[in-house]
Amino acid sequence: MSTYTIEKVLWEFAANPERVQRFKSDPDAYLANYTFLAQDEVEIVKKMDVKAMAARGVSTLLTMMVWQELEGPAGMPLYMMRMNS
């Protein structure tokens, strides 16, 4: 498990919004390119389990930024519910 590996995937979403669309259309195929991710990390990213990411030390600012890329600004209440559940 590595904070860096998850943050690398998230940062690449933020750096190139086209990647977000590819991820949304087929998360398994998209994440197959990240062979350095452990299986549990793949599952956390696929589920966008932001609370689990935060527990592993992933930047919450990065998760919030990527969440907005995935869900749009209107998705922030759901982000907060997931972080606080």
C-alpha positions, 0 to 999 in steps of 0.5 A: 500500500502506498499513498503515492500510488493512489495520488499518482492516479488521482493527479493524472485525473486532475491533469487531464480531464479526458482521463476522467471520462475514460475512467468513468466509461470503464474503470477496470480497463482504465486502471489495468494500465496502472500495474503498480497499484495493489489490488486493494488500491484498485478497489479503493479508486474504482469505488472512489472510497475517499474515506479509505483514501484519507485513512491511507494518507492521500491528500483530501484536497486532491480527493476533493478536486478529483471528486468534482471532476468525476461528479461535478460541484453538485456532488460535494454533499455526497463527498462530505457524506462519504468522508464523514460516514 
